[in-house]
Amino acid sequence: MTGALTWEGEYAPRDHATRLHVEPGRILALVGPNGAGKSTTLDLLTGLLRPTRGRLDLGDDVLCDTARGIDVPTHRRRVALLGQDPLLFPHLDVLANIAFGPRSQGVPGREARTHARGWAERVDVAELLRRRPAQLSGGQAARVALARALAGAPRAVLLDEPFAALDVDVAPAMRRIVADALAASDVPAVLVTHDLLDVVALADEVAVVENGRIVESGATVEVLRAPVSAFAAALAGVDHARGTVREDGILRTPAGLLVRGVSEEPLTVGAAAVAVWSPAAVALYASVPSGSPRNVWPGVVRDLADRGGVVRVRVALDRETTIAADLSPAAVADLVLAPGSAVQAVVKAQEIRLHAAR
């Protein structure tokens, strides 16, 4: 019987305090910069780390509760962990690898092998059952590792950058296989990733971790449409600024930057809000242009990068805000842009969406 995964707790040695809730059949993407605390979160869920304070529930079962002295050992939690390395048993063939989970739970050999064949069919490795891990490609080994994990009937699945080591032409197929397999298992899953494609293709929800804290969470489509954190904005490929709402509806950042935009929801004066816009909506000028009311911000070019026919120009507006502008090579040449160039960044108010901070 499956159930929701619910965690809340702290790990003091790393100044880590997080809270997660994932319903059965749902996938939560855990994202954030390197060192933010994603792997610590997974270690707390698997039991590899004992929290300073915390509680972990999986359905009706309490796997960890420091207040009551409960700490179910890792091997008894029935929580599967898949990482970049498949970690297949080199001396066992594919069939025996997949059957290992059921066999370790006391399932008779013939029944375990039958169950393993079913999972081999689901992940498209049925023709590889007699091969050893050394005879498999990276993508094949990853599929076998997935089948082995799910054949053991885990009550939750944790995926730690599972596609990072795969070739770019293999990863899309593997994402589809993972999505189908997890849907068939109907268990809660947590996916740690840096890849936007993983988030878009797999995740129902997203939680952003920064400095050991969840700073933003919500449905994937909402987080990517209106990111609150700098990391989520970078992941979604948009510019963003955070501040408070003035009486005239304009957002003011802590450094004093004023952002005029359009809101699809009522915004409370003095409340925290976020402005989001596309780098393609940003125009750069050598001097202040004339025209209709819009956002005009002086800034300094930090760097330029080729993005396949488009030049991504990063412009520092103040000590806190750096935005991106996507320009044509001709526009960059015409403005003679280089790191240190003074520019005026212009964005029409209609191109900026203002949202209440979640």
C-alpha positions as CSV (number, residue, x, y, z in Angstrom):
1,M,0.0,0.0,0.0
2,T,1.4,3.4,-1.0
3,G,1.2,6.6,0.9
4,A,2.4,10.2,0.9
5,L,6.0,11.0,1.9
6,T,6.1,13.8,4.5
7,W,9.3,15.1,6.0
8,E,10.1,18.0,8.3
9,G,13.3,18.4,10.2
10,E,16.8,19.8,10.8
11,Y,20.4,18.7,10.5
12,A,22.3,21.1,12.6
13,P,25.9,20.3,11.5
14,R,25.0,21.6,8.0
15,D,22.5,24.3,9.1
16,H,19.9,22.4,7.2
17,A,16.1,22.7,7.8
18,T,13.6,21.5,5.2
19,R,10.0,20.4,4.8
20,L,8.6,18.2,2.0
21,H,5.3,16.6,1.1
22,V,4.9,14.3,-1.9
23,E,1.7,12.5,-2.7
24,P,1.7,9.0,-4.2
25,G,2.2,9.0,-8.0
26,R,3.7,12.5,-7.9
27,I,7.2,13.6,-8.6
28,L,8.8,16.5,-6.8
29,A,11.9,18.1,-8.4
30,L,14.4,19.3,-5.8
31,V,16.6,22.0,-7.4
32,G,19.1,24.5,-6.3
33,P,22.7,25.6,-6.7
34,N,25.6,23.3,-5.8
35,G,26.0,22.9,-2.1
36,A,22.5,24.1,-1.4
37,G,21.5,21.0,0.5
38,K,19.8,18.7,-2.0
39,S,21.9,15.7,-1.3
40,T,21.6,16.3,2.5
41,T,17.9,16.1,2.0
42,L,18.1,12.8,0.2
43,D,20.4,11.4,2.9
44,L,17.9,12.4,5.6
45,L,15.1,10.6,3.7
46,T,17.1,7.4,3.2
47,G,18.4,7.4,6.8
48,L,22.1,7.8,5.8
49,L,22.0,10.9,8.0
50,R,20.2,11.1,11.4
51,P,18.5,14.4,11.8
52,T,19.1,16.6,14.8
53,R,15.4,17.1,15.0
54,G,12.8,15.8,12.6
55,R,10.1,13.3,11.5
56,L,9.6,11.3,8.4
57,D,6.3,9.6,7.6
58,L,5.6,7.3,4.6
59,G,1.9,6.6,4.5
60,D,0.8,5.5,7.9
61,D,4.3,4.5,9.0
62,V,6.7,6.6,10.9
63,L,10.3,6.0,9.6
64,C,12.0,8.6,11.8
65,D,10.8,10.7,14.8
66,T,13.6,12.1,17.0
67,A,11.1,13.1,19.6
68,R,10.0,9.5,20.1
69,G,13.4,7.9,19.4
70,I,12.2,6.2,16.2
71,D,14.8,5.7,13.5
72,V,14.1,2.8,11.0
73,P,17.4,1.6,9.5
74,T,18.0,2.4,5.8
75,H,17.6,-1.2,4.6
76,R,14.2,-1.5,6.2
77,R,12.7,1.8,4.9
78,R,11.8,0.5,1.5
79,V,13.0,3.8,-0.1
80,A,14.8,3.3,-3.4
81,L,17.7,5.6,-4.3
82,L,18.9,5.9,-7.9
83,G,21.9,8.0,-8.8
84,Q,24.3,8.5,-11.8
85,D,26.0,5.2,-11.2
86,P,23.7,2.2,-11.7
87,L,25.7,0.2,-9.1
88,L,24.7,-3.1,-10.6
89,F,26.1,-6.3,-9.2
90,P,28.9,-7.2,-11.7
91,H,28.7,-11.0,-11.0
92,L,25.0,-11.2,-11.7
93,D,23.2,-11.1,-15.0
94,V,20.4,-8.6,-15.8
95,L,17.7,-11.0,-14.7
96,A,19.3,-11.7,-11.4
97,N,20.1,-8.0,-10.8
98,I,16.4,-7.1,-11.2
99,A,15.2,-10.1,-9.1
100,F,17.6,-9.1,-6.3
101,G,15.0,-6.8,-4.6
102,P,12.2,-9.4,-4.4
103,R,14.6,-12.2,-3.4
104,S,16.1,-10.1,-0.6
105,Q,12.5,-9.7,0.7
106,G,12.0,-13.4,0.9
107,V,10.1,-13.9,-2.4
108,P,10.8,-17.5,-3.8
109,G,13.2,-17.6,-6.7
110,R,10.8,-18.5,-9.5
111,E,8.3,-15.9,-8.4
112,A,11.0,-13.3,-8.1
113,R,12.3,-14.0,-11.6
114,T,8.8,-13.8,-13.1
115,H,8.3,-10.5,-11.4
116,A,11.8,-9.3,-12.7
117,R,10.9,-10.3,-16.3
118,G,7.8,-8.1,-16.0
119,W,9.8,-5.1,-15.0
120,A,12.4,-5.9,-17.7
121,E,9.6,-5.6,-20.3
122,R,8.5,-2.3,-18.8
123,V,11.9,-0.7,-19.1
124,D,12.7,-2.3,-22.5
125,V,15.6,-4.6,-21.5
126,A,13.8,-8.0,-21.9
127,E,16.3,-9.0,-24.6
128,L,19.2,-8.4,-22.3
129,L,18.4,-10.7,-19.4
130,R,21.4,-13.0,-19.7
131,R,24.0,-10.2,-20.1
132,R,26.3,-9.1,-17.3
133,P,26.6,-5.4,-16.4
134,A,30.0,-5.1,-18.3
135,Q,28.2,-6.0,-21.5
136,L,25.6,-3.1,-21.2
137,S,25.7,0.4,-22.5
138,G,25.2,3.3,-20.1
139,G,21.5,3.7,-21.1
140,Q,20.9,0.0,-20.8
141,A,22.5,-0.2,-17.3
142,A,20.4,2.8,-16.2
143,R,17.2,1.0,-17.3
144,V,18.3,-2.2,-15.5
145,A,19.0,-0.2,-12.3
146,L,15.6,1.4,-12.5
147,A,13.9,-2.0,-12.9
148,R,15.9,-3.4,-10.0
149,A,14.8,-0.6,-7.8
150,L,11.1,-0.8,-8.6
151,A,11.0,-4.6,-8.6
152,G,11.6,-4.4,-4.9
153,A,8.3,-2.6,-4.5
154,P,9.7,0.5,-2.8
155,R,7.3,2.8,-1.0
156,A,9.2,5.9,-2.3
157,V,11.8,6.5,-5.0
158,L,14.6,9.1,-4.8
159,L,16.5,10.0,-8.0
160,D,19.8,11.9,-7.7
161,E,20.8,13.3,-11.1
162,P,19.9,9.9,-12.7
163,F,20.4,11.2,-16.3
164,A,23.5,13.3,-15.8
165,A,25.9,10.5,-17.0
166,L,23.8,9.5,-20.0
167,D,24.5,10.6,-23.6
168,V,22.2,13.4,-24.8
169,D,20.6,11.0,-27.3
170,V,19.8,8.4,-24.6
171,A,18.5,10.7,-21.9
172,P,15.1,11.6,-23.5
173,A,14.1,7.9,-23.9
174,M,15.2,7.3,-20.3
175,R,13.0,10.1,-19.0
176,R,10.0,8.6,-20.7
177,I,10.8,5.2,-19.2
178,V,11.2,6.7,-15.7
179,A,7.9,8.6,-16.0
180,D,6.0,5.5,-17.2
181,A,7.6,3.2,-14.5
182,L,6.9,5.6,-11.7
183,A,3.4,6.1,-12.8
184,A,2.9,2.3,-12.8
185,S,4.3,2.1,-9.3
186,D,2.1,4.9,-7.9
187,V,4.7,5.9,-5.3
188,P,5.9,9.4,-4.2
189,A,9.2,10.3,-5.9
190,V,11.8,13.0,-5.3
191,L,14.1,14.0,-8.2
192,V,17.3,16.0,-7.6
193,T,18.4,17.7,-10.9
194,H,20.0,20.7,-12.5
195,D,18.4,20.1,-15.8
196,L,15.3,22.0,-16.9
197,L,14.3,19.2,-19.3
198,D,14.1,16.8,-16.3
199,V,11.9,19.3,-14.5
200,V,9.6,19.9,-17.4
201,A,9.4,16.2,-18.5
202,L,8.9,14.6,-15.1
203,A,8.1,16.9,-12.2
204,D,4.6,17.7,-11.0
205,E,6.0,20.0,-8.4
206,V,9.3,21.9,-7.8
207,A,11.0,22.9,-4.5
208,V,14.0,25.2,-4.7
209,V,16.7,24.7,-2.0
210,E,19.2,27.5,-1.1
211,N,21.5,27.5,1.9
212,G,19.8,24.5,3.4
213,R,16.3,26.0,3.2
214,I,13.3,25.6,0.9
215,V,12.9,29.1,-0.5
216,E,10.3,28.4,-3.1
217,S,7.9,25.5,-3.9
218,G,4.8,24.9,-6.0
219,A,3.4,23.3,-9.1
220,T,6.0,23.1,-11.8
221,V,4.1,25.2,-14.3
222,E,3.5,27.9,-11.7
223,V,7.2,28.0,-10.5
224,L,8.5,28.2,-14.1
225,R,5.9,30.8,-15.1
226,A,6.4,33.1,-12.1
227,P,9.7,32.2,-10.3
228,V,10.3,33.8,-7.0
229,S,13.9,32.7,-6.4
230,A,16.9,33.7,-8.4
231,F,17.7,30.0,-9.1
232,A,14.2,29.2,-10.4
233,A,14.3,32.2,-12.6
234,A,17.7,31.1,-14.1
235,L,16.3,27.6,-14.5
236,A,13.3,29.0,-16.4
237,G,15.5,31.2,-18.5
238,V,13.9,34.5,-17.5
239,D,14.9,37.7,-15.8
240,H,13.4,38.6,-12.5
241,A,13.5,41.2,-9.8
242,R,12.1,41.0,-6.3
243,G,10.8,43.8,-4.1
244,T,7.7,45.4,-2.6
245,V,4.7,47.0,-4.2
246,R,4.3,50.8,-4.1
247,E,1.0,52.7,-4.0
248,D,1.2,53.3,-7.8
249,G,1.5,49.5,-8.4
250,I,5.2,49.7,-9.3
251,L,7.6,47.2,-7.8
252,R,10.6,48.7,-5.9
253,T,13.6,46.5,-5.2
254,P,15.7,46.8,-2.0
255,A,18.4,48.6,-4.0
256,G,15.8,51.2,-5.3
257,L,15.2,49.8,-8.8
258,L,11.7,50.7,-10.0
259,V,10.0,48.1,-12.2
260,R,6.7,48.9,-14.1
261,G,4.7,45.9,-15.2
262,V,1.3,44.3,-15.6
263,S,-0.3,42.2,-12.9
264,E,-3.0,39.5,-13.5
265,E,-3.9,39.5,-9.8
266,P,-4.5,42.2,-7.1
267,L,-1.2,43.3,-5.4
268,T,-1.2,44.6,-1.9
269,V,0.7,47.8,-1.2
270,G,3.8,47.0,0.8
271,A,3.6,43.3,0.0
272,A,6.5,41.3,-1.4
273,A,6.2,40.8,-5.2
274,V,8.3,39.5,-8.1
275,A,8.7,40.9,-11.6
276,V,9.4,38.4,-14.4
277,W,10.3,39.0,-18.1
278,S,12.1,37.4,-21.0
279,P,15.6,38.3,-21.9
280,A,14.3,38.6,-25.5
281,A,12.2,41.6,-24.3
282,V,15.2,43.6,-23.2
283,A,16.7,46.2,-25.6
284,L,20.0,47.9,-25.0
285,Y,20.9,51.5,-26.0
286,A,23.9,53.6,-25.7
287,S,21.8,56.5,-24.3
288,V,18.4,57.0,-22.9
289,P,15.8,56.6,-25.7
290,S,12.6,58.6,-26.2
291,G,9.2,57.0,-26.6
292,S,6.2,55.6,-24.7
293,P,6.4,55.0,-20.9
294,R,8.6,52.0,-20.2
295,N,11.3,50.8,-17.9
296,V,14.7,52.4,-18.6
297,W,17.6,51.3,-16.3
298,P,21.2,52.3,-16.6
299,G,23.7,49.5,-16.3
300,V,27.1,48.1,-17.1
301,V,27.8,45.1,-19.3
302,R,29.3,42.2,-17.3
303,D,29.8,39.6,-20.0
304,L,28.6,38.3,-23.4
305,A,28.0,34.7,-24.5
306,D,27.1,33.1,-27.8
307,R,23.8,31.1,-27.6
308,G,23.5,29.7,-31.1
309,G,22.9,32.8,-33.2
310,V,21.9,35.0,-30.3
311,V,24.2,36.9,-28.0
312,R,23.3,36.7,-24.3
313,V,24.4,40.0,-22.7
314,R,24.4,40.2,-18.9
315,V,24.0,43.7,-17.5
316,A,24.5,44.7,-13.9
317,L,21.9,47.3,-12.9
318,D,23.0,47.7,-9.3
319,R,24.7,45.7,-6.6
320,E,21.8,43.2,-6.4
321,T,20.3,43.0,-9.8
322,T,21.9,41.5,-13.0
323,I,19.6,40.9,-16.0
324,A,20.1,39.2,-19.3
325,A,19.4,40.6,-22.7
326,D,19.3,38.5,-25.9
327,L,20.5,40.5,-28.9
328,S,21.4,39.7,-32.5
329,P,25.2,39.7,-33.3
330,A,24.5,42.8,-35.5
331,A,23.0,44.7,-32.6
332,V,26.0,43.8,-30.4
333,A,28.4,45.0,-33.1
334,D,26.5,48.2,-33.7
335,L,26.6,49.1,-30.0
336,V,30.2,48.0,-29.7
337,L,29.4,46.1,-26.6
338,A,32.1,44.7,-24.3
339,P,32.5,44.0,-20.6
340,G,32.4,47.4,-18.8
341,S,30.3,49.1,-21.5
342,A,27.7,51.5,-20.1
343,V,24.2,50.9,-21.5
344,Q,20.6,51.7,-21.0
345,A,18.4,48.6,-20.6
346,V,14.8,49.1,-21.8
347,V,11.8,46.8,-21.3
348,K,8.2,47.7,-22.1
349,A,5.9,47.5,-19.1
350,Q,3.6,45.2,-21.1
351,E,6.4,42.6,-21.3
352,I,6.8,42.4,-17.5
353,R,4.5,40.3,-15.3
354,L,4.2,41.2,-11.7
355,H,3.3,38.5,-9.2
356,A,2.8,38.3,-5.5
357,A,5.7,36.4,-3.9
358,R,4.6,32.9,-2.8
